[in-house]
Amino acid sequence: MAAKAQLMIRPSPTRDGYGSIRADEILPLREVGRRLGWAEKTKRRAQAEGLRTVEFGRTKYCLGIDVLEFFRQLAETNDERKAGP
């Protein structure tokens, strides 16, 4: 028998409009911003601070793993600041 393919069902947005980011996703940057509640200025700042984007045509995309890695690095930086000298 052939193995059945798993159907990936996109979760519907939460009431507040935010959503989750999964490592195995490819998302337009505007969708990352929507899910995280970011304004345009915040998206630009995230890119300036190291959020990796891939430009294809006129659209910028993010890999979910890159968004998660960006936040991991932010958390490490915050932890280092809190630890002090």
C-alpha positions in Angstrom: 0.0 0.0 0.0 1.1 3.5 -0.7 1.8 5.8 2.2 -0.8 8.5 2.7 0.5 12.1 2.3 0.0 14.2 5.4 -2.3 17.2 4.8 -0.9 20.4 6.3 -3.7 22.5 7.5 -2.9 26.2 7.9 -4.1 27.4 11.3 -6.6 30.2 11.2 -5.4 33.5 12.7 -6.1 34.0 16.4 -8.6 36.6 17.5 -5.9 39.2 18.0 -4.5 38.6 14.5 -1.3 37.1 15.7 -0.1 33.6 14.7 2.7 31.2 15.1 5.9 30.9 13.1 7.0 27.3 12.3 10.6 26.4 11.3 9.4 24.6 8.1 7.6 27.6 6.7 8.4 30.1 3.9 6.5 33.3 4.5 6.4 36.7 2.8 7.9 39.3 5.2 4.5 41.0 5.4 3.0 37.8 6.8 5.8 37.5 9.4 5.0 41.1 10.4 1.2 40.3 10.6 1.8 37.2 12.7 4.1 39.1 15.1 2.2 42.3 15.2 5.0 44.3 13.6 4.6 47.7 11.9 6.7 48.5 8.8 9.3 50.3 10.9 9.7 47.2 13.1 10.2 45.0 10.0 12.9 47.3 8.7 14.6 47.4 12.1 14.6 43.6 12.3 16.2 43.3 8.9 18.8 45.9 9.9 19.5 43.9 13.1 20.0 40.7 11.2 16.7 39.1 10.2 17.5 37.2 7.0 15.2 37.8 4.1 15.2 36.3 0.6 14.1 38.6 -2.2 12.3 37.0 -5.2 10.8 39.4 -7.7 9.3 42.3 -5.7 8.6 40.3 -2.6 10.8 39.6 0.4 10.4 36.2 2.1 11.6 34.7 5.4 12.3 31.1 6.2 10.6 30.3 9.5 13.8 28.9 10.8 15.5 32.2 10.2 12.8 34.1 12.2 13.2 31.7 15.1 17.0 32.0 14.9 16.7 35.8 14.9 14.7 35.6 18.2 17.1 33.1 19.7 20.0 35.6 19.0 17.9 38.4 20.5 17.3 36.4 23.6 21.0 35.6 24.0 21.9 39.3 23.6 19.3 40.2 26.2 20.6 37.6 28.6 24.1 38.9 28.2 23.0 42.5 28.9 21.2 41.4 32.0 24.2 39.5 33.2 26.2 42.7 33.0 30.0 43.1 33.1 
